[in-house]
Amino acid sequence: MANLVNPWLRERELIFEIGRTLMAELELNEVLRVILQATTDLVASKVGIVILAEPDEQLFRVVATYGVPQRILEKFRPLTQGIPYADGKEREALEEVLRYAKQIAHVTDPNLESSLGLPMYSGEAIIGSIFIFPSHRYMISQSVVRFLQSFAAWAALAVKNARLYEAVTAEKQRLNAIIQQSADGVMILDSTLNISEFNAALVRMTGVKSAEAVGKPHQNIMRWKSLRTDTDLHGALANGWPLPNATYLYVEGDLYKKCGNKLISLGVTYAPLLNERGKMTSIIANVRDLTRYREEEKLQKTFISVVSHELKTPVSIIKGYAGTLQRDDADWPQAITNEYLATIEEEADNLTDLIDNLLEASRLQSGTFKLDIHNEVALASIARNVTKKFDAQTDKHQLLVQFPPHFPEIDGDERRLVQVFNNLISNAIKYSPEGGEIVVSGEIHPEHVIVRVQDSGIGIPHHEQHRIFQQFSRLDNALSRQTEGTGLGLFLTKAIINAHNGDIWFTDNDDAPGTTFSFSLPILHPESA
Ligand code: ADP
């Protein structure tokens, strides 16, 4: 019945159908299939093919067919896999494509002999072609050809739109990836200050999941505990920000990380995005985690105050004693002179220890801390020597050394291990101001040895146990008793033991006051070394 229908009416119907398809934002291949069907219908053809250029791969490839059974199409692999073309040589490639297309049409229906190619253009460039194979009874008039060409132009438009859409989507994904992967925190706010983007770095910094932040008001997520700048975003907006010539806003302060009560320091730079009428449409915020920087700043301040205090004490003692000995008006008995000189020597030793500790701490920080490993370090004899040295300096304490016979020697850095004994034994003395027993003992295990330094001193408060091995940490027990120290000793001791693949820990003494510090070191058996 189709040939009874007024051809103009049929053309109008097809135009509507194509128009609807274009508006429906269907997938490109579906749009091309509808256009191909309309084109072939119009000329009473049974077979049609659409090929498209793939600019990335420089190939022409079949993207839609009409009336071609799949099994036939599969026989023409070169066409489905793509015919290469060079820029400016599209026409030559299209001829090759046409040859294959004719073969397909012929195999599908041997009666199809004539063919019509309707190239699709984007500007000057050919981006594809529709091929139709009218039945031999159908004479195509010039006006129909022009009409068909307009279908090809629509198909080209659909391709162009789809490619634009693809490019925009790809660009959006690229931008999203950049925002998400950025090492700095990035947050985007809409004009009502609701968060529309919250990247992975911000999730790490704040502990707030992206899904929890997106859609929420900015002030619900950025709840400053304290500010280091004069204003936050909301204060600035209330004061008329953004002013035309001061576009960026910098806000810095501390807030609590979600889950837990850890304070983090953040620096946020807000940049407004304005439309052409100067109205703010969104705000991009770059967020930097300044916590480490602030901690280091604090550590540096502590360092300077601790070190200057600790250096001053021995220096003023040395100066005082040296000045006294030098007085012209006094004739000191030999015993006094010897005692003063011994004190000067002791304080000079303290100074050397302090400087050594500082050097080691800075080596640890700069990553240049290296052990000088020698075979066969005899821990038992180090324990005896160091204990003997300290024994001579105290009357209040009884220092005992209890090591089993044949205590194994270990591979280690002797000088540093002496430093470990120095730190632990001097702490045991320092933090048992009432005196008492200090026992340095050793235990042998199959794979490792353990050394313990047990005192009967003031003990370590439970609530402070977690920070005892931290740099510059001096607990209340030390500060309230005004003992001297830098809070570096245990930090270094732990670093030295860990560098030897050992462990260090402490325990309260059972049923007795005081603390026991223990460390383990591996015994390297000659066969496993
Ligand atoms: P310093 O003794 O120079 O302060 P350390 O790093 O050696 O530094 O020790 C850190 C803190 O640990 C000390 O200030 C003190 O509060 C505590 N501490 C260390 N050893 C003992 C101990 N044996 N008994 C009680 N408290 C100790």
Residues whose N, C-alpha, C, O or C-beta is under 5 A from the ligand:
A	BS01	ADP	N427 A428 Y431 G457 G459 I460 I468 S473 R474 L475 N477 A478 E484 G485 T486 G487 L488 G489 L490 F491 T515
